[in-house]
Amino acid sequence: MSVEIHPTAIVSKNAQLGTNVKVGPFSIIEDNVSIGDNTEISSNVRIKQFTSIGENCTISEGVVLGGIPQHLGFKGEETYVKIGNNVVIREYATIHRGTAFDDGITQVGDNSYIMAYVHIAHDCKVGHDTILANAVTLAGHVKVGNYVFIGGLTPIHQFCRIGDYAMVGGASAVDKDIPPFTRASKNHALLYGINIVGLKRRGFTTEQIKLIKEAYRIIFRKSPTIEEGIKEVMEKLPQTPEIKMLIDFIKTSKRGIAPEASKRK
């Protein structure tokens, strides 16, 4: 099928639109934009230069993609926004280009769902199959893993990381790293154990969940320090891919790990 562009839309001749792309009323698509097959752009959308969108995506009303970074050091260099396949971006969400202070790319992975009024700042990386609920705000350089859920009205501090399969409750304020497989909430965010429901939904076995839960208990609740907990886990528990992922995430943290709720009390 051919491209369908509403008469009131403005689409640059230098934009690359795949087959069966639809562009709604009053939307603007600038130079150096690529849009994959079967993607639908609703009304009043602005897709700015150096933005690429994959196949089978839905971009709702009022979305702005590829905006200039809100970074005082940005000098107009060529940087990018990259949206994967099968991504839904709901009303009035904004995603800004990267900067030369990172790899220059702001990215959203395949099959992700970005709800209304979400802001994804410069140089953020959002993994695949991830949900950001209404009005989630990612500051610069935030890295969100795969299969993550972040509840509405939650801000994430710059350079923070959210590990794979983690869940962050709504109206939290995240200023430290949230390890994979965990649940976090409150202001500022604290850890509240393992994301058991999420892991079951993603097909983790009872044995896998049991092992992750025990590693969490040792590292965050039993041991006097995280370092001692990691040492014990490495000595006593099987080094499965999940345990290795958890340990590696903690060891590579630069902002520090969010505190465990029971210890904070």
C-alpha positions as CSV (number, residue, x, y, z in Angstrom):
1,M,0.0,0.0,0.0
2,S,1.1,3.6,-0.6
3,V,1.9,6.2,2.0
4,E,-1.2,8.2,3.3
5,I,-0.5,11.8,4.2
6,H,-3.2,14.2,5.3
7,P,-3.4,17.3,3.2
8,T,-2.7,19.5,6.2
9,A,0.5,17.6,7.2
10,I,4.0,18.9,6.2
11,V,6.4,16.1,5.3
12,S,9.9,16.9,4.1
13,K,10.9,15.5,0.7
14,N,14.1,14.3,2.4
15,A,12.1,12.1,4.9
16,Q,12.0,8.4,4.2
17,L,8.6,6.8,4.8
18,G,8.0,3.1,4.5
19,T,5.0,1.4,2.9
20,N,1.6,1.8,4.5
21,V,2.8,4.7,6.7
22,K,0.0,7.1,7.7
23,V,0.5,10.7,8.7
24,G,-2.4,12.6,10.4
25,P,-3.6,16.2,10.2
26,F,-1.2,19.0,11.0
27,S,1.7,16.8,11.8
28,I,5.2,17.9,10.7
29,I,8.0,15.6,9.6
30,E,11.4,17.2,9.1
31,D,14.5,16.3,7.1
32,N,16.6,13.3,7.9
33,V,13.7,11.3,9.4
34,S,13.0,7.6,8.6
35,I,9.7,5.9,9.5
36,G,9.3,2.1,9.1
37,D,6.5,0.2,7.4
38,N,2.9,0.2,8.8
39,T,3.7,3.0,11.3
40,E,0.9,5.4,12.1
41,I,1.6,9.1,12.9
42,S,-1.5,10.8,14.5
43,S,-2.4,14.5,14.4
44,N,-0.3,17.4,15.6
45,V,2.8,15.2,15.9
46,R,6.3,16.8,15.4
47,I,9.1,14.5,14.3
48,K,12.3,16.5,14.1
49,Q,15.5,15.8,12.2
50,F,17.8,12.8,13.0
51,T,14.9,10.7,14.2
52,S,14.2,7.1,13.1
53,I,11.1,5.1,13.9
54,G,10.7,1.4,13.3
55,E,7.9,-0.7,11.9
56,N,4.4,-1.1,13.2
57,C,4.6,1.8,15.6
58,T,1.8,4.0,16.8
59,I,2.6,7.7,17.6
60,S,-0.3,9.5,19.2
61,E,-1.5,13.1,19.2
62,G,0.9,15.9,20.3
63,V,4.1,13.7,20.5
64,V,7.4,15.5,19.9
65,L,10.3,13.2,18.9
66,G,13.9,14.4,18.3
67,G,13.8,17.7,20.2
68,I,17.0,19.4,21.0
69,P,18.5,18.2,24.3
70,Q,17.9,20.3,27.4
71,H,21.7,20.4,28.0
72,L,23.6,23.6,28.3
73,G,26.6,22.1,26.6
74,F,24.8,21.1,23.5
75,K,26.2,22.9,20.5
76,G,24.0,21.7,17.7
77,E,25.9,18.5,16.8
78,E,24.3,15.7,14.8
79,T,22.8,13.4,17.3
80,Y,19.9,11.0,17.2
81,V,16.6,9.5,18.5
82,K,16.1,5.8,17.6
83,I,12.7,4.1,18.2
84,G,12.4,0.4,17.7
85,N,9.6,-1.8,16.2
86,N,6.1,-2.2,17.6
87,V,6.5,0.8,19.9
88,V,3.5,2.7,21.2
89,I,4.0,6.3,22.2
90,R,1.0,8.0,23.7
91,E,-0.2,11.6,23.8
92,Y,2.2,14.4,24.4
93,A,5.2,12.3,25.2
94,T,8.6,13.9,24.4
95,I,11.9,12.3,23.5
96,H,15.1,14.3,23.0
97,R,18.2,13.7,20.9
98,G,21.4,12.5,22.4
99,T,24.5,14.6,23.1
100,A,28.2,14.5,22.4
101,F,28.7,13.9,26.1
102,D,27.5,10.3,25.6
103,D,27.2,8.2,22.4
104,G,24.8,10.7,20.9
105,I,21.8,8.4,20.8
106,T,18.5,8.4,22.7
107,Q,16.9,5.0,22.2
108,V,13.7,3.1,22.9
109,G,13.7,-0.6,22.3
110,D,11.2,-2.9,20.5
111,N,7.7,-3.6,21.9
112,S,7.8,-0.8,24.5
113,Y,4.8,1.2,25.6
114,I,5.4,4.9,26.4
115,M,2.3,6.4,28.0
116,A,1.0,10.0,28.0
117,Y,3.2,12.9,29.0
118,V,6.3,10.7,29.5
119,H,9.6,12.6,29.0
120,I,12.8,10.7,27.9
121,A,15.7,13.1,28.0
122,H,19.0,13.1,26.1
123,D,21.1,10.0,25.9
124,C,18.6,7.7,27.7
125,K,18.4,4.1,26.8
126,V,15.1,2.3,27.3
127,G,15.2,-1.5,26.7
128,H,12.7,-3.7,24.9
129,D,9.3,-4.8,26.2
130,T,9.3,-2.0,28.8
131,I,6.4,0.1,30.0
132,L,6.7,3.7,31.2
133,A,3.4,4.8,32.7
134,N,1.9,8.3,32.5
135,A,4.2,11.2,33.3
136,V,7.3,9.2,34.0
137,T,10.3,11.5,33.6
138,L,13.8,10.2,32.7
139,A,16.6,12.7,33.2
140,G,19.7,12.6,31.0
141,H,21.8,9.4,30.6
142,V,19.3,7.1,32.4
143,K,19.4,3.5,31.4
144,V,16.2,1.4,31.7
145,G,16.6,-2.4,31.1
146,N,14.3,-4.9,29.4
147,Y,10.9,-6.0,30.7
148,V,10.8,-3.1,33.1
149,F,7.7,-1.4,34.5
150,I,7.8,2.1,35.9
151,G,4.7,3.5,37.5
152,G,3.2,6.9,36.7
153,L,4.5,10.3,38.0
154,T,8.0,8.8,38.8
155,P,11.1,10.9,38.1
156,I,14.4,9.1,37.5
157,H,17.6,11.0,38.4
158,Q,20.2,11.4,35.7
159,F,22.7,8.6,35.2
160,C,20.5,6.1,37.2
161,R,20.0,2.6,36.0
162,I,16.9,0.4,36.3
163,G,17.8,-3.3,35.9
164,D,16.0,-5.9,33.7
165,Y,12.7,-7.2,35.1
166,A,12.5,-4.5,37.8
167,M,9.3,-2.8,38.8
168,V,9.2,0.8,40.2
169,G,6.0,1.9,41.9
170,G,4.1,5.0,40.9
171,A,5.0,8.5,42.3
172,S,8.4,7.2,43.5
173,A,11.6,9.3,43.2
174,V,14.5,7.3,42.0
175,D,18.0,8.7,42.8
176,K,19.9,5.4,43.1
177,D,20.2,2.3,40.8
178,I,17.4,-0.3,41.0
179,P,18.8,-3.8,40.6
180,P,17.3,-6.3,38.2
181,F,14.4,-8.5,39.4
182,T,13.6,-6.2,42.3
183,R,10.6,-4.0,43.3
184,A,11.1,-0.4,44.4
185,S,8.9,2.4,45.5
186,K,8.5,5.5,47.8
187,N,10.3,8.9,47.8
188,H,13.2,8.3,47.7
189,A,12.9,4.9,46.2
190,L,13.6,1.9,48.5
191,L,13.8,-1.8,47.6
192,Y,10.9,-4.0,48.7
193,G,12.1,-7.5,47.6
194,I,11.7,-9.3,44.3
195,N,9.3,-8.6,41.5
196,I,7.7,-12.1,41.8
197,V,4.6,-11.3,39.8
198,G,6.6,-9.9,36.9
199,L,9.0,-12.8,36.9
200,K,6.2,-15.3,36.8
201,R,4.6,-13.4,33.9
202,R,7.9,-13.6,32.0
203,G,8.2,-17.4,32.4
204,F,10.7,-17.7,35.2
205,T,10.5,-21.1,37.0
206,T,9.8,-21.6,40.7
207,E,13.4,-22.6,41.2
208,Q,14.8,-19.5,39.4
209,I,12.6,-17.2,41.5
210,K,13.5,-19.0,44.7
211,L,17.2,-18.6,43.9
212,I,16.9,-14.9,43.0
213,K,14.9,-14.4,46.2
214,E,17.6,-16.0,48.3
215,A,20.3,-14.0,46.7
216,Y,18.3,-10.8,47.4
217,R,17.8,-11.9,51.1
218,I,21.6,-12.5,51.6
219,I,22.8,-9.3,49.8
220,F,20.2,-6.8,51.0
221,R,18.8,-8.1,54.3
222,K,21.1,-10.6,56.0
223,S,24.6,-9.2,55.4
224,P,26.0,-6.1,57.2
225,T,27.2,-4.7,53.8
226,I,26.3,-5.3,50.2
227,E,29.9,-6.3,49.5
228,E,29.8,-9.1,52.2
229,G,26.5,-10.2,50.8
230,I,27.8,-10.5,47.3
231,K,30.8,-12.6,48.6
232,E,28.5,-15.0,50.4
233,V,26.2,-15.4,47.3
234,M,29.2,-16.1,45.1
235,E,30.4,-18.7,47.6
236,K,27.1,-20.4,48.5
237,L,24.7,-20.1,45.6
238,P,24.8,-21.5,42.1
239,Q,26.2,-18.9,39.7
240,T,23.2,-19.0,37.3
241,P,22.8,-16.3,34.6
242,E,20.3,-14.5,36.8
243,I,22.6,-14.4,39.8
244,K,25.5,-13.3,37.7
245,M,23.3,-10.5,36.2
246,L,22.4,-9.3,39.7
247,I,25.9,-9.3,41.0
248,D,27.4,-7.6,37.9
249,F,24.8,-4.9,38.0
250,I,25.6,-4.1,41.7
251,K,29.3,-4.2,41.1
252,T,29.1,-1.8,38.2
253,S,26.9,0.8,39.9
254,K,28.3,4.3,40.0
255,R,25.4,6.1,41.7
256,G,25.0,3.4,44.4
257,I,22.1,1.0,45.0
258,A,18.8,2.0,46.4
259,P,18.6,1.1,50.1
260,E,16.6,-1.9,51.3
261,A,13.4,-0.8,53.0
262,S,13.7,-2.9,56.2
263,K,17.3,-1.6,56.8
264,R,16.3,2.0,56.2
265,K,13.6,1.8,58.8
